[in-house]
Amino acid sequence: QVQLVESGGGLVQAGGSLRLSCAASRSIFSINAMGWYRQAPGKQRELVATIFSGGSTNYADSVKGRFTVSRDNAKNTVYLQMNSLKPEDTAVYYCYADSRGLRSWGQGTQVTVSS
C-alpha cells in the first residue's frame, strides 16, 4: 500500500478555483491508477476523476470541462485543478491509488463552495 496525504481544500466562492494535491509516500511511477472521489453530506462517495499510469484520464460528467487531474511522477503527487466551482461541488475530497490489487485512501480534504 501507499500512504496518501491531501492538501489544498478550503472555502471558495462560486466561480472560483482550487487546486488539490495528493502526496504519496513512495514513487507513483508504477501505480496503475490514481485519482479523486468526493462525498457530500448525506450522499454516497462518487468518483470524480482518474488518471492512469499511461496518462489517460476519466472524469465524472458533472465535472467535465471544469476539473483537470494530473500527476507529477517526479514529485510523487497527483493534482486536481478545479475551476468554475459550484455550490454542488461542496464535499470532502479523497485521493486514492490502485496498485498491486490494493486500494489506498487519503484522509480527505474539505472543499466548500459558497453561493
The 8 nearest C-alpha neighbors of each residue, nearest first, counted from 0:
[[1, 103, 101, 2, 98, 102, 99, 96],
 [0, 2, 24, 103, 3, 23, 25, 96],
 [1, 3, 24, 23, 0, 4, 103, 105],
 [4, 2, 105, 23, 22, 21, 104, 1],
 [3, 5, 22, 105, 21, 23, 106, 6],
 [6, 4, 21, 20, 108, 107, 105, 22],
 [7, 5, 20, 19, 8, 108, 21, 4],
 [8, 6, 19, 18, 20, 9, 17, 5],
 [9, 7, 110, 109, 108, 6, 19, 17],
 [8, 10, 110, 111, 109, 11, 7, 17],
 [9, 11, 111, 112, 110, 12, 8, 113],
 [12, 10, 112, 15, 113, 111, 9, 13],
 [13, 11, 113, 112, 15, 14, 114, 10],
 [14, 12, 85, 84, 114, 15, 113, 112],
 [13, 15, 83, 84, 12, 85, 16, 82],
 [14, 16, 13, 83, 84, 12, 11, 82],
 [17, 15, 82, 81, 84, 83, 14, 18],
 [16, 18, 81, 80, 19, 82, 7, 15],
 [19, 17, 80, 79, 7, 81, 20, 78],
 [18, 20, 7, 79, 78, 6, 8, 80],
 [21, 19, 78, 6, 5, 77, 7, 22],
 [22, 20, 5, 77, 76, 4, 3, 78],
 [21, 23, 76, 4, 3, 75, 20, 5],
 [22, 24, 3, 75, 25, 2, 76, 21],
 [25, 23, 2, 1, 3, 22, 26, 75],
 [26, 24, 23, 27, 1, 75, 2, 22],
 [25, 27, 75, 28, 72, 24, 23, 29],
 [28, 26, 30, 75, 29, 72, 25, 23],
 [29, 27, 26, 72, 30, 52, 75, 73],
 [28, 30, 27, 31, 52, 26, 98, 32],
 [31, 29, 98, 27, 32, 28, 52, 97],
 [32, 30, 52, 51, 98, 97, 29, 33],
 [33, 31, 51, 97, 50, 30, 96, 52],
 [34, 32, 96, 50, 95, 49, 97, 51],
 [33, 35, 49, 48, 95, 94, 50, 96],
 [34, 36, 94, 48, 47, 93, 95, 46],
 [37, 35, 46, 47, 93, 45, 92, 44],
 [36, 38, 92, 91, 45, 44, 93, 90],
 [39, 37, 44, 90, 91, 43, 42, 45],
 [38, 40, 90, 42, 41, 91, 89, 37],
 [41, 39, 42, 38, 90, 43, 91, 89],
 [40, 42, 39, 43, 38, 44, 90, 91],
 [43, 41, 39, 40, 38, 44, 45, 90],
 [44, 42, 38, 45, 41, 39, 40, 37],
 [43, 45, 38, 37, 36, 42, 46, 39],
 [46, 44, 36, 37, 43, 47, 38, 59],
 [45, 47, 36, 48, 35, 37, 59, 44],
 [46, 48, 36, 59, 35, 58, 45, 37],
 [49, 47, 58, 35, 34, 57, 46, 59],
 [50, 48, 34, 57, 56, 33, 35, 51],
 [49, 51, 56, 33, 32, 55, 34, 54],
 [52, 50, 32, 54, 53, 55, 31, 56],
 [51, 53, 31, 54, 32, 30, 29, 50],
 [54, 52, 51, 55, 50, 31, 56, 32],
 [53, 55, 51, 52, 50, 56, 69, 70],
 [56, 54, 51, 50, 53, 57, 52, 49],
 [55, 57, 50, 49, 51, 54, 58, 48],
 [58, 56, 49, 48, 50, 59, 55, 47],
 [59, 57, 48, 47, 63, 60, 49, 62],
 [58, 60, 47, 61, 62, 63, 48, 46],
 [61, 59, 63, 62, 58, 47, 64, 57],
 [60, 62, 59, 63, 58, 47, 65, 64],
 [61, 63, 65, 60, 66, 59, 64, 58],
 [64, 62, 60, 65, 58, 61, 66, 59],
 [63, 65, 66, 62, 67, 82, 60, 61],
 [66, 64, 82, 62, 63, 83, 81, 67],
 [67, 65, 81, 80, 62, 82, 64, 63],
 [68, 66, 80, 79, 69, 81, 65, 64],
 [67, 69, 79, 78, 80, 48, 50, 66],
 [70, 68, 78, 77, 67, 79, 50, 71],
 [69, 71, 77, 76, 78, 72, 68, 50],
 [70, 72, 76, 73, 74, 75, 77, 69],
 [71, 73, 75, 74, 28, 27, 70, 76],
 [72, 74, 71, 75, 76, 26, 28, 27],
 [75, 73, 76, 72, 71, 22, 26, 70],
 [76, 74, 72, 27, 23, 26, 73, 71],
 [75, 77, 22, 74, 71, 21, 70, 23],
 [78, 76, 70, 21, 69, 20, 71, 22],
 [79, 77, 20, 69, 19, 68, 70, 21],
 [78, 80, 68, 19, 18, 67, 81, 20],
 [79, 81, 18, 67, 66, 17, 78, 68],
 [80, 82, 66, 17, 16, 18, 65, 79],
 [81, 83, 16, 65, 84, 66, 15, 80],
 [84, 82, 14, 15, 65, 16, 85, 81],
 [83, 85, 14, 13, 82, 15, 16, 88],
 [84, 86, 13, 87, 88, 112, 14, 83],
 [87, 85, 112, 88, 89, 113, 114, 13],
 [86, 88, 89, 85, 112, 90, 84, 39],
 [89, 87, 86, 85, 90, 84, 112, 111],
 [90, 88, 111, 87, 110, 112, 86, 39],
 [91, 89, 39, 38, 110, 37, 109, 92],
 [90, 92, 109, 38, 108, 37, 107, 110],
 [93, 91, 37, 108, 107, 36, 90, 109],
 [94, 92, 107, 36, 35, 105, 37, 95],
 [93, 95, 35, 105, 34, 104, 21, 36],
 [96, 94, 104, 103, 34, 33, 35, 105],
 [95, 97, 33, 103, 102, 32, 98, 34],
 [98, 96, 102, 32, 101, 31, 33, 30],
 [97, 99, 30, 101, 100, 31, 96, 102],
 [98, 100, 101, 97, 30, 31, 0, 102],
 [101, 99, 98, 97, 102, 0, 31, 103],
 [102, 100, 98, 99, 97, 0, 103, 96],
 [103, 101, 97, 96, 98, 104, 95, 100],
 [102, 104, 96, 95, 0, 1, 101, 97],
 [105, 103, 95, 94, 3, 106, 96, 102],
 [104, 106, 3, 94, 4, 107, 93, 5],
 [105, 107, 93, 104, 4, 108, 5, 3],
 [108, 106, 93, 92, 105, 91, 5, 109],
 [107, 109, 92, 91, 8, 5, 6, 110],
 [110, 108, 91, 8, 90, 9, 92, 111],
 [109, 111, 8, 9, 89, 90, 91, 10],
 [110, 112, 89, 10, 9, 11, 113, 109],
 [113, 111, 86, 11, 12, 89, 13, 10],
 [114, 112, 12, 13, 86, 11, 111, 10],
 [113, 13, 86, 12, 112, 85, 14, 11]]
